Amino acid sequence: MAEVSIAEDLKNEILKKFKEESKTIFKLMFSLKDNPHKGKLLGNVGGVVIKELRYKGFRFYFITDGYKLRVMDESKLVDLLIKFVRMSDKKDQQETINEIKKILINFGPDKFK
């Protein structure tokens, strides 16, 4: 099983915006523990894969180690970290993806808190 982490800022934003529905969203996010291949691939920056999960009109973006995800089978994904970093609606989708890529290029994946 992979480890799923959610950036503190994103967690607070989800709780504020979705209130009761946030439980369903967190369940969707943590479902990646059992199925880390879920989600649409959006890009790759220096071996870090950017993917998204959709819920209604919103997108939740996460990053993970692309090499581990591609090469390892389900039983060896114990040390794979999946980190949710941002959320957007449909109209801000490209801006958010570009922002994630810019942060990864300039600062690396550790910049997301």
GICORGI-V189347 format. One line per field, one symbol per residue. ss: DSSP state (a for helix, b for strand, c for the rest). phi: phi as a letter, one per 40 degrees, with the letter a starting at -180 (. if undefined). burial: 1 if it has 16 or more other ideal C-beta (glycine too) atoms within 10 Angstrom, else 0. A space follows every 50 residues. Layout:
# GICORGI-V189347
ss: ???
phi: ???
burial: ???
This chain:
# GICORGI-V189347
ss: ccbbbbcaaaaaaaaaaaaaaaaaaaaaaaaaaccccccbbbbbbccbbb bbbbbccbbbbbbbbaaaaaaccaaaaaacbbbbbbbbbaaaaaaaaaaa aaaaaaccaaacc
phi: .cbbbbddccdccccccbfcccccccccccccdcbccchccbiabfgccb bbbbafcbbbcbbacccccccccdcbccccbbbcbaaacdcbdcdccccc ccccccbgccccb
burial: 01010110010001000100000011001001000100100100100111 11100001111111110110010000100101111111000000011001 1011000010010
